[in-house]
Amino acid sequence: MKNWNWLVLGLMVIGFSSCISQKQITYFQTTSPDSTGVSEEIVNRYTPTIQTNDMLGINVNSLNPEASSFFNPYAGVERIANFQAMNGQVPVTAVVGYLVDADGNIQFPMLGKVKVAGLTSARTQELFQEKLKNYLKEPTVSVRFLNFKVSVLGEVARPSMFSVPNEQMNINEALSLAGDITIYGRRDNVLVIRETNGKREFGRINMNQRDLFKSPFYYLHPNDVVYVEPGKSRLAYADRFYTILPSIIGALSLIAVIIRR
């Protein structure tokens, strides 16, 4: 029974050491008690621009479908991948599309090299529609990023890499996809790692405060990495667990002996 006492004591220690205050886990807090219901202007909305090594999906349509198909060489592969996914098969894993080369160009049927680096997807659509008027009647073009992904690591429920289909994701959405920050994660010091123009930036966001909406790291960029570091309660939990582990093993051994008798 002595082992049982140690087991109970150890579990109590873990329980007390992992206590976390409400202030540490509450999102979007404000220092002003009168700010409830107050609206604020949305700032820093992010629109991605095309960079070297981006992969673009470009789809062309016009009044003549047969003529349009000449400008959609990857459409067949995409349809196969969609069909396989709908039927529970493993879809085509290769990313198909137009790779932006080191000079910021893509090679497009009939048009040859087209400079797209630095443009938004909307501006690129307008550019291609204008160029394709020489070949198609009333062409329409859709352009989307195929490699807009963000990674979420650390103290979240489901760390993973997530694709962004609509060219925009904020840190709240990324954490939601990852199952939210665990009870042990630090909400006041979330790290965003970003690579732009050959430089790596490190930004910190306090999810507890409403000021996060004004942060330049609130809207995520392609290939951003979000890292949630563990808090002191996680470290204390781990320390306590390994401290009482021998007692737990001893208690389980005792139970096994009693059951056998």
Accessible surface in RSA format (square Angstrom, percent):
REM  Atomic radii and reference values for relative SASA: ProtOr
REM  Chains: A
REM  Algorithm: Lee & Richards
REM  Probe-radius: 1.40
REM  Slices: 20
REM RES _ NUM      All-atoms   Total-Side   Main-Chain    Non-polar    All polar
REM                ABS   REL    ABS   REL    ABS   REL    ABS   REL    ABS   REL
RES MET A   1   156.22  80.9 133.16  88.1  23.05  54.9 113.15  96.2  43.07  57.1
RES LYS A   2   155.26  75.7 149.18  91.5   6.08  14.5  94.71  85.3  60.55  64.5
RES ASN A   3    54.84  37.8  54.13  52.3   0.71   1.7   0.50   1.2  54.33  52.5
RES TRP A   4    84.25  33.8  84.16  40.7   0.08   0.2  77.28  41.2   6.97  11.3
RES ASN A   5   100.51  69.3  94.20  91.0   6.31  15.2  26.95  64.9  73.57  71.1
RES TRP A   6   132.11  53.0 129.76  62.8   2.35   5.5 118.82  63.4  13.29  21.6
RES LEU A   7    23.61  13.1  23.52  16.8   0.09   0.2  23.61  16.6   0.00   0.0
RES VAL A   8    79.70  52.4  79.10  71.6   0.60   1.4  79.68  69.2   0.02   0.1
RES LEU A   9    90.50  50.4  88.93  63.6   1.57   3.9  90.09  63.3   0.40   1.1
RES GLY A  10     2.99   3.7   0.00   N/A   2.99   3.7   2.80   7.7   0.18   0.4
RES LEU A  11    99.05  55.2  90.24  64.6   8.81  22.1  90.51  63.6   8.54  23.0
RES MET A  12    99.01  51.3  91.35  60.5   7.66  18.2  81.36  69.2  17.65  23.4
RES VAL A  13    45.87  30.2  43.22  39.1   2.65   6.4  45.31  39.4   0.57   1.5
RES ILE A  14    20.62  11.7  20.62  15.4   0.00   0.0  20.62  14.8   0.00   0.0
RES GLY A  15    39.68  48.9   0.00   N/A  39.68  48.9  33.73  92.6   5.95  13.3
RES PHE A  16   147.43  73.8 133.70  82.8  13.73  35.7 133.73  81.1  13.70  39.2
RES SER A  17    36.18  30.6  10.77  14.4  25.42  58.5  23.46  50.0  12.72  17.8
RES SER A  18    27.63  23.3  18.44  24.6   9.19  21.2   3.26   6.9  24.36  34.1
RES CYS A  19    95.74  72.4  66.91  74.6  28.82  67.7  37.75  95.6  57.99  62.5
RES ILE A  20    44.16  25.1  14.15  10.5  30.02  72.3  16.35  11.8  27.81  75.5
RES SER A  21    60.46  51.1  46.20  61.7  14.27  32.9  50.69 107.9   9.77  13.7
RES GLN A  22   141.54  79.1 131.22  95.9  10.33  24.6  42.37  90.2  99.17  75.2
RES LYS A  23   148.87  72.6 140.51  86.2   8.36  19.9  87.01  78.3  61.85  65.9
RES GLN A  24   105.14  58.8  95.94  70.1   9.20  21.9  34.03  72.4  71.11  53.9
RES ILE A  25    58.84  33.5  48.83  36.4  10.02  24.1  48.83  35.2  10.02  27.2
RES THR A  26    51.74  36.8  46.61  47.3   5.13  12.2  46.89  63.0   4.85   7.3
RES TYR A  27    57.25  26.7  44.63  25.4  12.63  32.9  43.95  33.0  13.30  16.4
RES PHE A  28    72.81  36.4  67.50  41.8   5.31  13.8  67.50  40.9   5.31  15.2
RES GLN A  29    35.62  19.9  28.43  20.8   7.19  17.1  22.04  46.9  13.58  10.3
RES THR A  30    56.98  40.5  29.23  29.6  27.75  66.1  20.79  27.9  36.19  54.7
RES THR A  31   133.95  95.3  99.01 100.4  34.94  83.3  77.62 104.3  56.33  85.1
RES SER A  32    48.75  41.2  45.62  60.9   3.13   7.2  31.47  67.0  17.27  24.2
RES PRO A  33   123.03  89.7  89.46  81.6  33.57 122.0 103.06  85.1  19.98 124.1
RES ASP A  34   122.71  86.0 100.92 100.4  21.78  51.5  36.37  85.6  86.33  86.1
RES SER A  35    20.06  17.0  17.55  23.4   2.51   5.8  19.68  41.9   0.38   0.5
RES THR A  36   117.90  83.9  98.79 100.2  19.11  45.5  74.10  99.5  43.80  66.2
RES GLY A  37    80.42  99.2   0.00   N/A  80.42  99.2  41.69 114.4  38.73  86.7
RES VAL A  38   102.74  67.6  77.73  70.4  25.01  60.3  82.84  72.0  19.90  54.0
RES SER A  39   105.75  89.4  79.83 106.5  25.92  59.7  51.23 109.1  54.52  76.4
RES GLU A  40   103.11  59.2  76.43  57.8  26.68  63.5  51.43  99.5  51.67  42.2
RES GLU A  41   151.16  86.8 125.34  94.8  25.82  61.5  51.32  99.3  99.84  81.5
RES ILE A  42   112.32  63.9  87.54  65.2  24.78  59.7  92.63  66.7  19.69  53.4
RES VAL A  43    63.72  41.9  56.39  51.0   7.33  17.7  61.21  53.2   2.51   6.8
RES ASN A  44    75.77  52.3  47.72  46.1  28.06  67.6  19.96  48.0  55.81  53.9
RES ARG A  45   137.19  57.6 109.25  55.7  27.94  66.5  50.09  68.5  87.11  52.8
RES TYR A  46    41.07  19.2  36.83  21.0   4.24  11.0  29.66  22.3  11.41  14.1
RES THR A  47    82.28  58.5  67.69  68.6  14.59  34.8  41.08  55.2  41.20  62.3
RES PRO A  48     2.24   1.6   2.12   1.9   0.12   0.4   2.12   1.8   0.12   0.7
RES THR A  49    48.87  34.8  43.09  43.7   5.77  13.8  28.76  38.6  20.10  30.4
RES ILE A  50     0.38   0.2   0.10   0.1   0.28   0.7   0.10   0.1   0.28   0.7
RES GLN A  51    91.85  51.4  90.96  66.5   0.89   2.1  41.44  88.2  50.41  38.2
RES THR A  52    60.85  43.3  49.88  50.6  10.98  26.2  23.14  31.1  37.71  57.0
RES ASN A  53   108.90  75.1  97.40  94.1  11.50  27.7  25.26  60.8  83.64  80.8
RES ASP A  54    10.46   7.3  10.46  10.4   0.00   0.0   0.00   0.0  10.46  10.4
RES MET A  55    37.25  19.3  37.25  24.7   0.00   0.0  37.25  31.7   0.00   0.0
RES LEU A  56     0.00   0.0   0.00   0.0   0.00   0.0   0.00   0.0   0.00   0.0
RES GLY A  57     7.38   9.1   0.00   N/A   7.38   9.1   5.83  16.0   1.54   3.5
RES ILE A  58    15.64   8.9   0.00   0.0  15.64  37.7   0.40   0.3  15.25  41.4
RES ASN A  59    56.13  38.7  55.52  53.7   0.61   1.5  19.58  47.1  36.55  35.3
RES VAL A  60     0.08   0.1   0.00   0.0   0.08   0.2   0.00   0.0   0.08   0.2
RES ASN A  61    81.06  55.9  80.85  78.1   0.21   0.5  18.44  44.4  62.62  60.5
RES SER A  62    21.89  18.5   0.00   0.0  21.89  50.4   5.37  11.4  16.52  23.1
RES LEU A  63   110.13  61.3  82.58  59.1  27.54  69.2  86.22  60.5  23.91  64.3
RES ASN A  64    75.63  52.2  73.43  71.0   2.19   5.3  19.02  45.8  56.61  54.7
RES PRO A  65   100.68  73.4  91.62  83.5   9.06  32.9  96.08  79.3   4.60  28.6
RES GLU A  66   149.81  86.0 136.27 103.1  13.53  32.2  54.40 105.2  95.41  77.9
RES ALA A  67    34.77  32.0  22.88  35.3  11.89  27.0  33.50  47.2   1.28   3.4
RES SER A  68     3.74   3.2   3.74   5.0   0.00   0.0   3.74   8.0   0.00   0.0
RES SER A  69    68.49  57.9  55.32  73.8  13.18  30.4  42.26  90.0  26.23  36.7
RES PHE A  70   120.59  60.3 105.27  65.2  15.32  39.9 114.10  69.2   6.49  18.6
RES PHE A  71     6.36   3.2   6.36   3.9   0.00   0.0   6.36   3.9   0.00   0.0
RES ASN A  72    22.43  15.5  13.57  13.1   8.86  21.3   4.89  11.8  17.54  16.9
RES PRO A  73    73.30  53.4  39.33  35.9  33.97 123.5  51.04  42.1  22.26 138.4
RES TYR A  74    78.90  36.8  78.31  44.6   0.59   1.5  40.24  30.2  38.66  47.7
RES ALA A  75    18.66  17.2  14.20  21.9   4.46  10.1  16.60  23.4   2.06   5.5
RES GLY A  76    29.07  35.8   0.00   N/A  29.07  35.8  25.27  69.3   3.80   8.5
RES VAL A  77    52.31  34.4  51.81  46.9   0.50   1.2  51.81  45.0   0.50   1.4
RES GLU A  78    54.10  31.1  50.96  38.6   3.14   7.5  19.76  38.2  34.34  28.0
RES ARG A  79   158.62  66.6 153.37  78.2   5.25  12.5  71.17  97.3  87.45  53.0
RES ILE A  80    93.91  53.4  91.15  67.9   2.76   6.6  93.86  67.6   0.05   0.1
RES ALA A  81    20.48  18.8  19.70  30.4   0.78   1.8  19.94  28.1   0.54   1.4
RES ASN A  82    90.66  62.5  88.98  86.0   1.68   4.0  20.86  50.2  69.80  67.5
RES PHE A  83   122.88  61.5 120.54  74.7   2.34   6.1 122.42  74.2   0.46   1.3
RES GLN A  84    41.81  23.4  41.81  30.6   0.00   0.0   3.28   7.0  38.52  29.2
RES ALA A  85    57.91  53.2  36.68  56.6  21.23  48.3  39.31  55.4  18.60  49.3
RES MET A  86   166.01  86.0 125.51  83.1  40.50  96.4 108.17  92.0  57.84  76.6
RES ASN A  87    80.24  55.3  50.38  48.7  29.86  71.9  14.99  36.1  65.25  63.1
RES GLY A  88    74.19  91.5   0.00   N/A  74.19  91.5  38.00 104.3  36.19  81.0
RES GLN A  89    92.42  51.7  79.50  58.1  12.92  30.8  33.90  72.2  58.52  44.4
RES VAL A  90   125.36  82.5 108.62  98.3  16.74  40.3 111.50  96.9  13.86  37.6
RES PRO A  91    55.74  40.6  52.78  48.1   2.96  10.8  52.86  43.6   2.88  17.9
RES VAL A  92    58.91  38.8  38.03  34.4  20.88  50.3  45.37  39.4  13.53  36.7
RES THR A  93   118.79  84.5  89.90  91.1  28.89  68.8  64.41  86.5  54.38  82.2
RES ALA A  94    68.61  63.1  50.48  77.9  18.13  41.2  60.74  85.5   7.87  20.9
RES VAL A  95    80.23  52.8  56.39  51.0  23.84  57.4  61.02  53.0  19.21  52.1
RES VAL A  96    30.94  20.4  26.37  23.9   4.57  11.0  29.15  25.3   1.79   4.9
RES GLY A  97    11.32  14.0   0.00   N/A  11.32  14.0   1.69   4.6   9.62  21.6
RES TYR A  98    13.40   6.3  10.27   5.8   3.12   8.1  13.30  10.0   0.10   0.1
RES LEU A  99    98.79  55.0  83.07  59.4  15.73  39.5  83.07  58.3  15.73  42.3
RES VAL A 100     0.10   0.1   0.00   0.0   0.10   0.2   0.00   0.0   0.10   0.3
RES ASP A 101    51.51  36.1  46.56  46.3   4.95  11.7  37.28  87.7  14.23  14.2
RES ALA A 102    93.68  86.1  64.63  99.7  29.05  66.1  67.89  95.6  25.79  68.3
RES ASP A 103    92.16  64.6  83.76  83.4   8.41  19.9  20.68  48.7  71.48  71.3
RES GLY A 104     0.82   1.0   0.00   N/A   0.82   1.0   0.82   2.2   0.00   0.0
RES ASN A 105    21.69  15.0  21.31  20.6   0.37   0.9   0.17   0.4  21.52  20.8
RES ILE A 106     2.53   1.4   0.21   0.2   2.32   5.6   2.53   1.8   0.00   0.0
RES GLN A 107   116.87  65.4 101.64  74.3  15.23  36.3  58.54 124.6  58.33  44.2
RES PHE A 108     3.34   1.7   0.00   0.0   3.34   8.7   0.86   0.5   2.47   7.1
RES PRO A 109    33.82  24.6  20.92  19.1  12.90  46.9  33.06  27.3   0.76   4.7
RES MET A 110   109.48  56.7  70.71  46.8  38.77  92.3  54.97  46.7  54.51  72.2
RES LEU A 111    35.97  20.0  10.01   7.2  25.96  65.3  13.89   9.8  22.08  59.4
RES GLY A 112    22.90  28.2   0.00   N/A  22.90  28.2  21.28  58.4   1.61   3.6
RES LYS A 113   140.26  68.4 111.87  68.6  28.39  67.6  66.24  59.6  74.02  78.8
RES VAL A 114     4.39   2.9   2.05   1.9   2.35   5.7   4.39   3.8   0.00   0.0
RES LYS A 115   124.32  60.6 113.11  69.4  11.20  26.7  80.26  72.2  44.05  46.9
RES VAL A 116     0.06   0.0   0.00   0.0   0.06   0.1   0.06   0.0   0.00   0.0
RES ALA A 117    33.03  30.4  18.29  28.2  14.74  33.5  18.53  26.1  14.50  38.4
RES GLY A 118    52.09  64.2   0.00   N/A  52.09  64.2  29.48  80.9  22.60  50.6
RES LEU A 119    47.19  26.3  45.51  32.6   1.68   4.2  47.19  33.1   0.00   0.0
RES THR A 120    38.35  27.3  37.54  38.1   0.81   1.9  30.77  41.3   7.58  11.5
RES SER A 121    13.64  11.5  13.34  17.8   0.30   0.7   0.04   0.1  13.60  19.1
RES ALA A 122    58.67  53.9  56.76  87.6   1.91   4.4  57.81  81.4   0.86   2.3
RES ARG A 123   110.26  46.3 108.12  55.1   2.14   5.1  36.63  50.1  73.63  44.6
RES THR A 124     0.00   0.0   0.00   0.0   0.00   0.0   0.00   0.0   0.00   0.0
RES GLN A 125    51.14  28.6  51.14  37.4   0.00   0.0   1.51   3.2  49.64  37.6
RES GLU A 126   100.36  57.6  94.66  71.6   5.70  13.6  34.69  67.1  65.67  53.6
RES LEU A 127    37.00  20.6  35.64  25.5   1.36   3.4  37.00  26.0   0.00   0.0
RES PHE A 128     0.00   0.0   0.00   0.0   0.00   0.0   0.00   0.0   0.00   0.0
RES GLN A 129    54.52  30.5  54.52  39.8   0.00   0.0   3.72   7.9  50.80  38.5
RES GLU A 130   109.12  62.6 102.70  77.7   6.42  15.3  44.71  86.5  64.41  52.6
RES LYS A 131    79.28  38.7  74.02  45.4   5.25  12.5  25.45  22.9  53.83  57.3
RES LEU A 132     0.00   0.0   0.00   0.0   0.00   0.0   0.00   0.0   0.00   0.0
RES LYS A 133   124.50  60.7 102.78  63.1  21.72  51.7  59.26  53.3  65.24  69.5
RES ASN A 134   129.21  89.1  92.47  89.4  36.74  88.5  23.32  56.1 105.89 102.3
RES TYR A 135    95.63  44.6  62.62  35.6  33.01  85.9  40.18  30.2  55.45  68.4
RES LEU A 136    11.96   6.7   1.30   0.9  10.66  26.8   7.05   4.9   4.91  13.2
RES LYS A 137   142.09  69.3 131.39  80.6  10.69  25.5  81.63  73.5  60.45  64.4
RES GLU A 138   118.51  68.0  99.44  75.2  19.07  45.4  43.88  84.9  74.64  60.9
RES PRO A 139     9.94   7.2   1.36   1.2   8.58  31.2   1.36   1.1   8.58  53.3
RES THR A 140    80.53  57.3  79.83  80.9   0.70   1.7  68.86  92.5  11.67  17.6
RES VAL A 141     9.07   6.0   0.00   0.0   9.07  21.9   1.62   1.4   7.45  20.2
RES SER A 142    61.57  52.0  59.60  79.5   1.97   4.5  46.18  98.3  15.39  21.6
RES VAL A 143     7.86   5.2   0.08   0.1   7.78  18.7   0.25   0.2   7.62  20.7
RES ARG A 144   120.51  50.6 120.51  61.4   0.00   0.0  42.80  58.5  77.71  47.1
RES PHE A 145     9.24   4.6   1.37   0.9   7.86  20.5   1.37   0.8   7.86  22.5
RES LEU A 146    31.06  17.3  14.27  10.2  16.79  42.2  18.29  12.8  12.77  34.4
RES ASN A 147    31.24  21.5  30.46  29.4   0.78   1.9  20.28  48.8  10.96  10.6
RES PHE A 148     3.16   1.6   0.17   0.1   2.99   7.8   0.34   0.2   2.82   8.1
RES LYS A 149    55.58  27.1  55.32  33.9   0.27   0.6  44.38  39.9  11.21  11.9
RES VAL A 150     0.87   0.6   0.00   0.0   0.87   2.1   0.87   0.8   0.00   0.0
RES SER A 151    17.67  14.9  17.59  23.5   0.08   0.2   6.86  14.6  10.81  15.1
RES VAL A 152     0.00   0.0   0.00   0.0   0.00   0.0   0.00   0.0   0.00   0.0
RES LEU A 153    83.00  46.2  82.96  59.3   0.04   0.1  83.00  58.3   0.00   0.0
RES GLY A 154    33.86  41.8   0.00   N/A  33.86  41.8  15.83  43.5  18.02  40.4
RES GLU A 155    27.11  15.6  25.14  19.0   1.97   4.7   5.02   9.7  22.09  18.0
RES VAL A 156     8.70   5.7   0.00   0.0   8.70  21.0   0.00   0.0   8.70  23.6
RES ALA A 157    59.28  54.5  29.46  45.5  29.82  67.8  35.01  49.3  24.28  64.3
RES ARG A 158   139.67  58.6 135.51  69.1   4.16   9.9  67.56  92.3  72.11  43.7
RES PRO A 159    72.84  53.1  51.84  47.3  20.99  76.3  52.26  43.1  20.58 127.9
RES SER A 160    52.10  44.0  39.55  52.8  12.55  28.9  25.40  54.1  26.70  37.4
RES MET A 161   118.89  61.6  96.66  64.0  22.23  52.9  78.68  66.9  40.21  53.3
RES PHE A 162    33.07  16.5  30.28  18.8   2.79   7.3  33.07  20.0   0.00   0.0
RES SER A 163    74.99  63.4  57.83  77.2  17.17  39.5  37.05  78.9  37.94  53.2
RES VAL A 164     5.48   3.6   0.43   0.4   5.05  12.2   0.68   0.6   4.81  13.0
RES PRO A 165   116.50  84.9  89.54  81.6  26.95  98.0  98.47  81.3  18.03 112.1
RES ASN A 166   106.63  73.5  82.26  79.5  24.36  58.7  39.93  96.1  66.70  64.5
RES GLU A 167    29.43  16.9  28.49  21.6   0.94   2.2  14.08  27.2  15.35  12.5
RES GLN A 168    47.04  26.3  42.88  31.3   4.16   9.9  13.82  29.4  33.22  25.2
RES MET A 169    12.37   6.4  12.11   8.0   0.26   0.6  12.11  10.3   0.25   0.3
RES ASN A 170    21.06  14.5  20.75  20.1   0.30   0.7   0.00   0.0  21.06  20.4
RES ILE A 171     0.00   0.0   0.00   0.0   0.00   0.0   0.00   0.0   0.00   0.0
RES ASN A 172    33.07  22.8  29.39  28.4   3.68   8.9  22.83  54.9  10.25   9.9
RES GLU A 173    81.76  46.9  78.07  59.1   3.69   8.8  35.10  67.9  46.67  38.1
RES ALA A 174     0.00   0.0   0.00   0.0   0.00   0.0   0.00   0.0   0.00   0.0
RES LEU A 175     5.16   2.9   5.16   3.7   0.00   0.0   5.16   3.6   0.00   0.0
RES SER A 176    76.62  64.7  59.64  79.6  16.98  39.1  34.41  73.3  42.22  59.1
RES LEU A 177    81.24  45.2  72.31  51.7   8.93  22.5  75.71  53.2   5.54  14.9
RES ALA A 178     0.00   0.0   0.00   0.0   0.00   0.0   0.00   0.0   0.00   0.0
RES GLY A 179    24.06  29.7   0.00   N/A  24.06  29.7   8.97  24.6  15.08  33.8
RES ASP A 180    58.21  40.8  57.76  57.5   0.45   1.1  23.72  55.8  34.49  34.4
RES ILE A 181     7.45   4.2   0.00   0.0   7.45  18.0   0.00   0.0   7.45  20.2
RES THR A 182    35.52  25.3  26.81  27.2   8.71  20.8  35.52  47.7   0.00   0.0
RES ILE A 183    84.17  47.9  75.90  56.5   8.27  19.9  76.45  55.1   7.72  20.9
RES TYR A 184    43.33  20.2  41.77  23.8   1.56   4.1  18.37  13.8  24.96  30.8
RES GLY A 185     8.63  10.6   0.00   N/A   8.63  10.6   0.00   0.0   8.63  19.3
RES ARG A 186    84.76  35.6  79.52  40.5   5.24  12.5  21.75  29.7  63.00  38.2
RES ARG A 187    15.75   6.6  13.69   7.0   2.06   4.9   0.00   0.0  15.75   9.5
RES ASP A 188    62.86  44.0  50.23  50.0  12.63  29.9  15.88  37.4  46.99  46.9
RES ASN A 189    34.30  23.7  33.93  32.8   0.37   0.9   2.96   7.1  31.33  30.3
RES VAL A 190     0.00   0.0   0.00   0.0   0.00   0.0   0.00   0.0   0.00   0.0
RES LEU A 191    20.30  11.3  20.30  14.5   0.00   0.0  20.30  14.3   0.00   0.0
RES VAL A 192     0.00   0.0   0.00   0.0   0.00   0.0   0.00   0.0   0.00   0.0
RES ILE A 193    41.08  23.4  39.95  29.8   1.13   2.7  39.95  28.8   1.13   3.1
RES ARG A 194    10.59   4.4  10.22   5.2   0.38   0.9   2.39   3.3   8.20   5.0
RES GLU A 195   112.35  64.5  89.36  67.6  23.00  54.8  30.51  59.0  81.84  66.8
RES THR A 196    45.48  32.3  38.55  39.1   6.93  16.5  35.31  47.4  10.17  15.4
RES ASN A 197   142.84  98.5 101.07  97.7  41.78 100.6  39.91  96.1 102.93  99.5
RES GLY A 198    87.94 108.4   0.00   N/A  87.94 108.4  44.58 122.3  43.36  97.1
RES LYS A 199   153.62  74.9 147.20  90.3   6.42  15.3  95.66  86.1  57.96  61.7
RES ARG A 200   141.31  59.3 114.56  58.4  26.74  63.7  21.05  28.8 120.26  72.9
RES GLU A 201    74.67  42.9  70.30  53.2   4.37  10.4  27.89  53.9  46.78  38.2
RES PHE A 202   126.90  63.5  95.85  59.4  31.04  80.8  95.85  58.1  31.04  88.8
RES GLY A 203     4.79   5.9   0.00   N/A   4.79   5.9   4.79  13.1   0.00   0.0
RES ARG A 204   131.15  55.1 103.99  53.0  27.16  64.7  45.24  61.8  85.91  52.1
RES ILE A 205     3.98   2.3   0.09   0.1   3.89   9.4   3.96   2.9   0.02   0.1
RES ASN A 206    54.54  37.6  47.71  46.1   6.83  16.4  19.89  47.9  34.64  33.5
RES MET A 207     3.02   1.6   3.02   2.0   0.00   0.0   3.02   2.6   0.00   0.0
RES ASN A 208    11.08   7.6  11.08  10.7   0.00   0.0   4.20  10.1   6.88   6.7
RES GLN A 209    51.55  28.8  51.55  37.7   0.00   0.0  19.68  41.9  31.88  24.2
RES ARG A 210    84.12  35.3  81.50  41.5   2.61   6.2  29.58  40.4  54.53  33.1
RES ASP A 211   100.87  70.7  95.75  95.3   5.13  12.1  28.23  66.4  72.64  72.4
RES LEU A 212     5.59   3.1   0.00   0.0   5.59  14.1   4.63   3.3   0.96   2.6
RES PHE A 213    60.94  30.5  57.59  35.7   3.36   8.7  57.59  34.9   3.36   9.6
RES LYS A 214   123.91  60.4 112.48  69.0  11.43  27.2  60.81  54.7  63.10  67.2
RES SER A 215    19.50  16.5  13.88  18.5   5.62  12.9  16.32  34.8   3.18   4.5
RES PRO A 216    93.10  67.9  82.39  75.1  10.71  38.9  84.96  70.1   8.14  50.6
RES PHE A 217    25.92  13.0  25.92  16.1   0.00   0.0  25.92  15.7   0.00   0.0
RES TYR A 218    17.30   8.1  17.30   9.8   0.00   0.0   6.13   4.6  11.17  13.8
RES TYR A 219    17.19   8.0  16.51   9.4   0.68   1.8   6.16   4.6  11.03  13.6
RES LEU A 220     0.17   0.1   0.00   0.0   0.17   0.4   0.00   0.0   0.17   0.5
RES HIS A 221    38.07  20.8  38.07  26.5   0.00   0.0  27.64  28.5  10.43  12.1
RES PRO A 222    29.48  21.5  19.98  18.2   9.49  34.5  19.98  16.5   9.49  59.0
RES ASN A 223    98.29  67.8  79.94  77.2  18.35  44.2  30.54  73.5  67.75  65.5
RES ASP A 224     0.65   0.5   0.30   0.3   0.35   0.8   0.03   0.1   0.63   0.6
RES VAL A 225    39.22  25.8  39.22  35.5   0.00   0.0  39.22  34.1   0.00   0.0
RES VAL A 226     0.00   0.0   0.00   0.0   0.00   0.0   0.00   0.0   0.00   0.0
RES TYR A 227    76.48  35.7  76.27  43.4   0.21   0.5  50.40  37.9  26.08  32.2
RES VAL A 228     0.00   0.0   0.00   0.0   0.00   0.0   0.00   0.0   0.00   0.0
RES GLU A 229    39.91  22.9  39.88  30.2   0.03   0.1   8.53  16.5  31.37  25.6
RES PRO A 230    43.80  31.9  36.43  33.2   7.38  26.8  36.43  30.1   7.38  45.8
RES GLY A 231     8.86  10.9   0.00   N/A   8.86  10.9   8.86  24.3   0.00   0.0
RES LYS A 232   182.67  89.1 174.39 107.0   8.28  19.7 117.55 105.8  65.12  69.4
RES SER A 233    16.35  13.8  10.70  14.3   5.64  13.0   9.57  20.4   6.78   9.5
RES ARG A 234    69.81  29.3  69.81  35.6   0.00   0.0  19.25  26.3  50.56  30.6
RES LEU A 235   102.80  57.3 102.06  73.0   0.74   1.9 102.66  72.1   0.14   0.4
RES ALA A 236    30.61  28.1  24.90  38.4   5.71  13.0  30.02  42.3   0.59   1.6
RES TYR A 237    71.07  33.2  71.07  40.4   0.00   0.0  29.63  22.3  41.44  51.1
RES ALA A 238    36.05  33.2  33.35  51.5   2.70   6.1  36.05  50.8   0.00   0.0
RES ASP A 239    95.31  66.8  89.60  89.2   5.71  13.5  27.86  65.6  67.44  67.3
RES ARG A 240   106.19  44.6 106.19  54.1   0.00   0.0   5.72   7.8 100.48  60.9
RES PHE A 241    73.26  36.7  73.26  45.4   0.00   0.0  73.26  44.4   0.00   0.0
RES TYR A 242   149.47  69.8 135.21  76.9  14.27  37.1  89.18  67.0  60.30  74.3
RES THR A 243    93.99  66.8  71.72  72.7  22.27  53.1  57.70  77.5  36.29  54.9
RES ILE A 244    18.96  10.8  18.02  13.4   0.94   2.3  18.96  13.7   0.00   0.0
RES LEU A 245    55.14  30.7  55.14  39.5   0.00   0.0  55.14  38.7   0.00   0.0
RES PRO A 246    90.70  66.1  78.04  71.1  12.65  46.0  81.98  67.7   8.72  54.2
RES SER A 247    29.34  24.8  22.33  29.8   7.01  16.1   7.93  16.9  21.41  30.0
RES ILE A 248    32.89  18.7  32.89  24.5   0.00   0.0  32.89  23.7   0.00   0.0
RES ILE A 249    96.98  55.2  96.50  71.9   0.49   1.2  96.79  69.7   0.19   0.5
RES GLY A 250    23.81  29.4   0.00   N/A  23.81  29.4  21.81  59.8   2.00   4.5
RES ALA A 251     0.00   0.0   0.00   0.0   0.00   0.0   0.00   0.0   0.00   0.0
RES LEU A 252   105.81  58.9 100.22  71.7   5.59  14.0 100.70  70.7   5.11  13.7
RES SER A 253    58.82  49.7  52.04  69.4   6.78  15.6  35.85  76.3  22.98  32.2
RES LEU A 254    48.48  27.0  44.56  31.9   3.92   9.9  47.84  33.6   0.64   1.7
RES ILE A 255    46.92  26.7  46.65  34.8   0.27   0.6  46.92  33.8   0.00   0.0
RES ALA A 256    39.19  36.0  34.30  52.9   4.89  11.1  38.67  54.5   0.52   1.4
RES VAL A 257    63.57  41.8  63.05  57.1   0.52   1.3  63.49  55.2   0.09   0.2
RES ILE A 258    97.33  55.4  89.01  66.3   8.31  20.0  89.89  64.7   7.44  20.2
RES ILE A 259   133.77  76.1 108.05  80.5  25.73  62.0 114.70  82.6  19.07  51.7
RES ARG A 260   205.85  86.4 167.28  85.3  38.57  91.8  62.53  85.5 143.32  86.9
RES ARG A 261   232.45  97.6 166.78  85.0  65.67 156.4  75.72 103.5 156.74  95.0
END  Absolute sums over single chains surface
CHAIN  1 A    16175.5      13412.3       2763.1       9469.6       6705.9
END  Absolute sums over all chains
TOTAL         16175.5      13412.3       2763.1       9469.6       6705.9
